[in-house]
């Protein structure tokens, strides 16, 4: 699993629809996504900390991930440099690598700092053009996945565009594609119909549907008052919200359709997040067996 495998959710085997307690169909995020959400919730801000594999199995089991799936996910993430393992006696503990820390910090900014609503767009666009050999299928997939996560859409096949001043130099360098990419920052001419361009470049209907579905499901959760397992609830909440905003490039609010559903969905996310914050942390302190990284 490369970084883009964490961020890209377009594959058909990502999830199955399973019913949750409020009767609405709720998507089951991939084990990798839930694993990163777990470490983001309970390890990222705790310094050099490793968590016992049994604790991870317990918590992910609360959201429907079986023990074998947890163990195989941990192994794959170690092999890809996203987690580090540390043995203490007969027990195995897992902690974050610098690579995983960067991924989680990026997600944290996207969730808690930027948010889903772009009210302060300054009128600028970032344009990225690339030309890769036909045989570089994996490199092309990696680049497109990372560009999508960074808010880009395909204006044309080899020319991608994102609102605002987006710094993707590090992303391109990490993929080893610096020599194959050209990046510009510009403003649209008055002859350009920006709203039409937005509709042609991004699937607004699909993005809006994600927000509406998220809002309905988690509003029903709040009304139902089903908070018996705050650590599992928060894990699914963050995973599903990140999956929802992953497909949203934070397009300028002024160029989106009226009653764009991102704001009410975001408000619902924050309401459930506040509701589960302290109980989830309290439960984590009781459930998680940890040790200092060495």
N, C-alpha and C positions, 0 to 999 in steps of 0.2 A: 504494500500500500504506500504509494507516494503521497506527498502533501496534497496533490490534486485529488487523490482518491478519497481523502478525508472531506474535501470541499465539494467534490463533484457528486451530485445525487441523481444523475441522469440514467444510470444503468437500471435495467428491468428487475434485477434481483435485489434492489436496495431494501424493499420492505414488503410486508404483507399487511393488509387491512385487518385489524382486530377490533372487536367492540370494547369500549371502555365503560366505566360505571355509569356515564350519563346517557348511554344509549346511542350516542353518535359514533360513527366509524372513526377510529383514531389510527393514524399511520404508525407503524412500529419502525422507528429509526434503525439504521444498521447498527450492529454491535460496535463498530469502530466509532461511529458518531456518539453513541452513548458513553463509550469509554472515554473519549476526549471530554465530553460534558462532565463526566464524573471527576476527572482530574482537574478540570477547570473550576468546578464547584468546590472541591475539597482539598486540593493539593497546591494549586498554582500560587496561592497567597501564603502558604505555610512554610516557605523557605525550602531548604534541602530535606525533603521528606519522602520516604518510601512507604507504600501501603502493602500489607500482607495480601497475598493472592486470595486467601479465603474470605477476607473482607470485601474484596472486589466482586467475587462470585456471589456473595450474599446480596450486595446492593443491586447489582445488575439483574439478579434473579427476581428482584421485586418489580422489575419492568419487563419481565418475560424473556430474558436471555438465559439460556441454559448453561450449565457449568462447562460443557465441552466447547460451546461457542465462545465463552469468555476466555478459556485457556488458549484456544487457537488464535483468538484475536490478540491476546497478550503476546504470544509468540511471534505473530506476524509484525506487530508493532515494534517489538525488540529488533527483529531482523531488519526492519526498515529504518532503524535509528530514531524512532519516536519515543520509545521507552527504554529504560535501563533496568536490568534485574540485579538483585542483590540478595545473596543467601545469608541467612542468619540461623545457624543450626540446621534443622530439617525444614525450615520454612523459607519460602521465596517471597521477596518483596519487590515492588516495582515503583520506579520513580520517573520523573520527566527528564528528557534530554533537552539541550538548548534548542534543537529543532522543534520539538513539540511545544516548548515554552513560547517560541515565536508564533506558532500557529494559534495557540490559546490566547495569547495577548492580542493578536489581531482580531480574533473572534470577540474578545471582551470589549475592545474599542467599538467594534461594529454594533454590538448589542447595547452597551451601557452608555457610550459616549456619543456616537454618531446618531443612533436611532434610525427609524425607518422613514422619517419624513424630512424631506429636503426643502426647507423654507427659505434658506439663505444662499441659494445658488447665485454666483456672481456673473453668470452669462458666458463663462468660458467652457471650452470642451478640450478634452485630451484625445488626440488622434494617434493611433498606432498602426503602422503598416508593416507587414511581414511577408517574406517570400521564402518558403522552405522547400527543399527537394521533395519530390513525390514519395520517395522511400521513407521519409521521416514521419511516419504516421503517429508513432508514440509521442514524438516531440510536438507535433501539431496538436494532438489531443491535450497534452500537458499545458501548452500555452493557452489554448482556448479555455480550458477549465480554470486556469488561474486568472485569465482576463475576465471571465464571467464573474468570478468571485470578487474581482476588483471593480465591478460595475460597468464593464464594457459590453457593448453589443456589436454585432457585425453589420456595419454600414454597407460594406461590400465584402466579397469573400476574403480578401487580404487586407482590408482596412476596417479597423475597429474603432469605436468611439465611446467615450464615457463623459458624463457631466463633471465639470470642475477640473481642478488641477490635480490629477492623479499621478502619484509617483510609483511607477512600476519598474524602475530601473533595476532594483534589487531582484524582483521576480524574474525579469528577463535574464539577469546575470546568473541567478541560481539554476536556471534551465540551460545555461550555456548557449544562449541564442542572441547575445548582444550584437554580433556581427550581422545578424539576419533581420534586425528590427530597426525601424525608424520611428521616433516619437516626436510629436508636435503639440503645442498648445495654441488654441485659436478661438476666435469668435465667429459665429455664423453671420453671413451677409444678410441684409434685410430681405433679400429676395428668397431666402430659405424659409420654408414653412416648417418651423421647428416642431409643432404639434404633429404634423404629418410625418416628419422624419422619425419622431419618437414612436409613433404607431407602427411605422414600417420596420423599425429596427428591433423593437422589443415586443414581446407577446403580452400586451397589457391585460388582456382578458384572463390569461393564465395566472399572472402575478396577482391580480385582484382576487381571483378565486381562492388562492392560497390564504390571503388575509381574511377573507370572509369565513372560510372553513375554520381557520384557527380561532377566530373571534367567537364563532358560534359554539365550538366545542369547549373552549375554556370558560366562556361565560356560563355555559350549562354546568360546568364543574363547580364554579363559584356558587351558583344558585343551589346546587345539590349539596354543597357543604361536605364533599367527600375528601377530607384531609387526614384520613387515618394514617397515611404513610407519607409524611412530608418529604422525606429524602427521595423516595421514588417519584413522587409527584413533581418535585422540583427538577429532578433529572430529566424526566420526560418533557417538562415545560421548556427548559432551556434548549434541549435537543430539537424539539419541534419548532420553536421560535427561530433558532438558527437556520433550520432547514427552510423555513418560510422566507426569511429575509435574504437567504443565500441567492434566491432567484431575482431579487429586487436590486436594480442598480442605483437606487435612490435618485430617481429622476426628478427634475425640478418640479415642485408642487404646482407652480403656475402653468405648467404645460401638460398637466394630467387631467383626466376627466373629472367633472364635479363629483363630490362625495366619494373621493378616492378612499378605499377602506383601510389604508395603512394606519391612520391615526387611531381609530377606535380599537383596532387589533393590538396596537402597541400599548394603549391604555390598559387593555385587558391583561396583556402580558405582565405589565408592571404591577397591577393589582394582585395577581396570583403570586408573582415573585415576592412582593412584600409579605403576603400572607404566609408563605412557606419558608422565608429566609431564616428566622430564628429557630423555628422547630426543626428544620433540616440540619442546621449547624449543631443543634443540641443532640439530635439523634446520631449525627456523624461522630461526634466526640465519644458517644457511647458504643457505637458499632465498630468503628474502624480501628484496627490494630496497625500501628505505624512504628517506624524506626527512623533514626537519623541517617541520611545518606552518607556514605563514606567513599 
